Amino acid sequence: MTDDKPDREAQRARLPKNPDRNPARERLKQALRENLKRRKSQARRRGDAAGAPSNRDDLSPHDGSGKKPGE
């Protein structure tokens, strides 16, 4: 088994002292936040469209049951 301590120390030296100030982490947080907002907005729009009442004129005259729409 090899000694991994020098590698770990090198990794720690590359990390910023304050992880909250890491610019890459801040960019990722902002991108995730924007993505969540976009997805919520899309879901709301889909929900509004799905909840709208259908128009009987859009129904096919032949649905396989042999009955006409509205019967």
C-alpha positions as CSV (number, residue, x, y, z in Angstrom):
1,M,0.0,0.0,0.0
2,T,1.3,3.4,-0.9
3,D,1.3,6.6,1.2
4,D,-1.4,9.0,-0.1
5,K,-0.7,11.8,2.2
6,P,1.4,14.0,-0.2
7,D,-1.4,13.7,-2.8
8,R,-4.1,14.7,-0.3
9,E,-2.1,17.6,1.0
10,A,-1.6,18.8,-2.6
11,Q,-5.4,18.6,-3.2
12,R,-6.2,20.5,-0.1
13,A,-3.7,23.2,-1.1
14,R,-5.6,23.7,-4.4
15,L,-9.0,24.1,-2.6
16,P,-9.9,27.6,-1.6
17,K,-9.9,28.4,2.1
18,N,-13.5,29.4,2.1
19,P,-15.6,26.9,0.0
20,D,-18.5,29.4,-0.2
21,R,-16.3,31.8,-2.2
22,N,-15.5,29.3,-4.8
23,P,-16.5,30.9,-8.2
24,A,-17.1,27.6,-9.9
25,R,-19.4,26.5,-7.1
26,E,-21.3,29.9,-7.2
27,R,-21.7,29.5,-11.0
28,L,-23.1,26.0,-10.5
29,K,-25.5,27.1,-7.8
30,Q,-26.8,29.9,-10.0
31,A,-27.2,27.6,-13.0
32,L,-29.1,25.1,-10.9
33,R,-31.3,27.8,-9.5
34,E,-32.1,29.1,-13.0
35,N,-32.7,25.6,-14.3
36,L,-35.2,24.9,-11.4
37,K,-37.1,28.1,-12.2
38,R,-37.3,27.2,-15.8
39,R,-38.5,23.7,-15.1
40,K,-41.2,25.0,-12.7
41,S,-42.4,27.5,-15.2
42,Q,-42.6,24.8,-17.9
43,A,-44.5,22.5,-15.5
44,R,-47.0,25.3,-14.7
45,R,-47.6,26.0,-18.4
46,R,-48.1,22.2,-19.1
47,G,-50.5,22.1,-16.1
48,D,-52.5,25.0,-17.4
49,A,-52.8,23.4,-20.9
50,A,-53.7,20.0,-19.5
51,G,-56.4,21.4,-17.2
52,A,-58.2,23.3,-20.1
53,P,-61.5,21.7,-21.0
54,S,-61.5,19.9,-24.3
55,N,-63.7,21.0,-27.2
56,R,-66.2,18.3,-28.3
57,D,-65.6,19.3,-32.0
58,D,-62.1,17.9,-31.6
59,L,-63.3,14.4,-30.9
60,S,-63.1,11.8,-33.6
61,P,-66.5,10.7,-35.0
62,H,-65.3,7.1,-34.7
63,D,-63.8,6.1,-31.4
64,G,-64.3,2.3,-32.0
65,S,-67.4,2.0,-29.8
66,G,-69.8,2.6,-32.7
67,K,-71.4,5.5,-30.8
68,K,-71.4,9.1,-32.0
69,P,-69.7,11.7,-29.7
70,G,-72.2,13.1,-27.2
71,E,-74.4,9.9,-27.0
